[in-house]
Amino acid sequence: MSGNVTDLFERRVAPAVADLAEVAMDAVYLGVGAGVLTFQKVQVQRRELQGRLEQFGTQVFSR
């Protein structure tokens, strides 16, 4: 009986668990990648806003 359970595990369950682990890691990589892209986009927007505010400040204080 024990041999049948071990064989079943090795043939069916182990590959399914390995596939599930691979899918989970892919999801983690996608999440991290999306986070990095979002952070970069926010940084670009911050720099653009900073430039606009500096121009506005220069115009206000040059009067």
C-alpha positions in Angstrom: 0.0 0.0 0.0 2.8 2.4 0.9 4.4 1.8 -2.4 1.3 2.8 -4.3 1.0 6.0 -2.4 4.6 6.9 -3.0 4.3 6.1 -6.7 1.1 8.2 -6.9 2.9 11.1 -5.2 6.0 10.9 -7.5 3.9 10.6 -10.7 1.1 13.0 -10.0 1.5 15.2 -7.0 5.2 16.2 -7.1 5.0 17.5 -10.7 1.8 19.4 -9.9 3.5 21.0 -6.8 6.5 21.9 -8.9 4.3 23.5 -11.6 2.4 25.5 -8.9 5.7 26.7 -7.4 6.8 27.9 -10.8 3.6 29.7 -11.4 3.9 31.3 -8.0 7.4 32.5 -8.7 6.4 33.9 -12.0 3.6 35.9 -10.3 6.1 37.2 -7.8 8.5 38.3 -10.6 5.6 40.1 -12.4 4.6 41.9 -9.2 8.1 43.0 -8.5 8.6 44.2 -12.2 5.3 46.1 -12.1 6.4 47.7 -8.8 9.7 48.8 -10.3 8.1 50.2 -13.4 5.6 52.1 -11.2 8.3 53.5 -9.0 10.3 54.7 -12.1 7.2 56.4 -13.6 6.5 58.2 -10.3 10.2 59.4 -10.2 9.9 60.8 -13.7 6.7 62.6 -12.8 8.3 64.0 -9.7 11.2 65.3 -11.6 8.9 66.9 -14.2 6.9 68.6 -11.5 10.0 69.8 -9.7 11.2 71.4 -13.0 7.8 73.1 -13.5 7.8 74.4 -10.0 11.4 75.7 -10.3 10.4 77.6 -13.5 7.3 79.0 -11.7 9.4 80.1 -8.7 11.9 81.8 -11.0 9.1 83.7 -12.8 7.5 84.7 -9.5 10.7 85.9 -7.8 12.1 87.7 -10.9 9.2 90.2 -10.9 
